[in-house]
Amino acid sequence: DAYNLSLFFARTAGGLAWTIPWDTDLAYGQPTIRNATTPNELPSGWVYTRTSLITKLQQVPSIRQGLGPRWRELRTGIFSDAAIKARLDGYAAILTPDALARNFARWPIADVEFTQIYPPYSLYDVASHDQELTRFREWIQQRLTWLDANIDSYPGQ
């Protein structure tokens, strides 16, 4: 939610704090019409709304200087293309046709007109779960490619 909502901090006694993002409905290419110059569904670009916390953090020289190197380090490990593909493959193995049928029987989102609930949001058109997975995987790969090429320009405009 562009750091505005659904972000929590946790910390063990005496330890460092870390963030816990838990609501990703505005991530991964979900369309919005809120800002036509920076559509949410594009795999390129930086978030266009930043809270004062994020604005202050991006001004800290050590954070700005460390972001690119840390990103490149993670891209060789847990954020590598292979690791992300393996994670998505694992999720796909769990989401069997029976599990999907139970989910959509309980949560019939195909019957919901999201623009009537909250006008800035919509869903992109997909005809099947397989088509959704293909679209999602392509979007993730495009986003990673864009981040690889642009991480050193953060925070951008």
Contacts in CASP RR format, 6 or more apart in sequence:
PFRMAT RR
TARGET T0000
AUTHOR 0000-0000-0000
METHOD contacts of the structure
MODEL  1
DAYNLSLFFARTAGGLAWTIPWDTDLAYGQPTIRNATTPNELPSGWVYTR
TSLITKLQQVPSIRQGLGPRWRELRTGIFSDAAIKARLDGYAAILTPDAL
ARNFARWPIADVEFTQIYPPYSLYDVASHDQELTRFREWIQQRLTWLDAN
IDSYPGQ
1 7 0 8 1.000
1 23 0 8 1.000
1 25 0 8 1.000
1 26 0 8 1.000
2 26 0 8 1.000
2 47 0 8 1.000
2 48 0 8 1.000
2 49 0 8 1.000
2 50 0 8 1.000
3 47 0 8 1.000
3 49 0 8 1.000
3 50 0 8 1.000
3 51 0 8 1.000
3 53 0 8 1.000
3 54 0 8 1.000
4 49 0 8 1.000
4 51 0 8 1.000
5 23 0 8 1.000
6 21 0 8 1.000
6 22 0 8 1.000
6 23 0 8 1.000
7 19 0 8 1.000
7 20 0 8 1.000
7 21 0 8 1.000
8 19 0 8 1.000
8 20 0 8 1.000
8 22 0 8 1.000
9 17 0 8 1.000
9 18 0 8 1.000
9 19 0 8 1.000
9 20 0 8 1.000
10 17 0 8 1.000
10 18 0 8 1.000
10 20 0 8 1.000
11 17 0 8 1.000
11 18 0 8 1.000
25 121 0 8 1.000
26 32 0 8 1.000
26 40 0 8 1.000
28 136 0 8 1.000
28 139 0 8 1.000
28 140 0 8 1.000
29 40 0 8 1.000
29 41 0 8 1.000
29 42 0 8 1.000
29 43 0 8 1.000
29 124 0 8 1.000
29 139 0 8 1.000
30 40 0 8 1.000
30 41 0 8 1.000
30 121 0 8 1.000
30 123 0 8 1.000
30 124 0 8 1.000
31 39 0 8 1.000
31 40 0 8 1.000
31 41 0 8 1.000
31 121 0 8 1.000
31 122 0 8 1.000
31 123 0 8 1.000
31 124 0 8 1.000
32 39 0 8 1.000
32 40 0 8 1.000
32 41 0 8 1.000
32 120 0 8 1.000
32 121 0 8 1.000
32 122 0 8 1.000
33 39 0 8 1.000
33 119 0 8 1.000
33 120 0 8 1.000
33 122 0 8 1.000
34 40 0 8 1.000
34 120 0 8 1.000
35 48 0 8 1.000
37 48 0 8 1.000
38 45 0 8 1.000
38 48 0 8 1.000
41 124 0 8 1.000
43 139 0 8 1.000
43 142 0 8 1.000
43 143 0 8 1.000
43 145 0 8 1.000
43 146 0 8 1.000
44 142 0 8 1.000
44 143 0 8 1.000
44 146 0 8 1.000
44 150 0 8 1.000
45 146 0 8 1.000
45 150 0 8 1.000
46 154 0 8 1.000
46 155 0 8 1.000
46 156 0 8 1.000
46 157 0 8 1.000
50 58 0 8 1.000
50 155 0 8 1.000
57 63 0 8 1.000
58 64 0 8 1.000
58 154 0 8 1.000
58 155 0 8 1.000
64 154 0 8 1.000
64 155 0 8 1.000
67 151 0 8 1.000
67 152 0 8 1.000
67 154 0 8 1.000
68 151 0 8 1.000
68 152 0 8 1.000
68 154 0 8 1.000
71 79 0 8 1.000
71 147 0 8 1.000
71 148 0 8 1.000
71 151 0 8 1.000
72 151 0 8 1.000
75 144 0 8 1.000
75 148 0 8 1.000
77 83 0 8 1.000
79 144 0 8 1.000
81 141 0 8 1.000
81 144 0 8 1.000
84 140 0 8 1.000
84 144 0 8 1.000
85 137 0 8 1.000
88 133 0 8 1.000
88 136 0 8 1.000
88 137 0 8 1.000
88 140 0 8 1.000
92 133 0 8 1.000
95 129 0 8 1.000
100 129 0 8 1.000
104 110 0 8 1.000
109 123 0 8 1.000
114 121 0 8 1.000
114 122 0 8 1.000
114 123 0 8 1.000
115 121 0 8 1.000
115 122 0 8 1.000
124 135 0 8 1.000
126 132 0 8 1.000
126 135 0 8 1.000
END
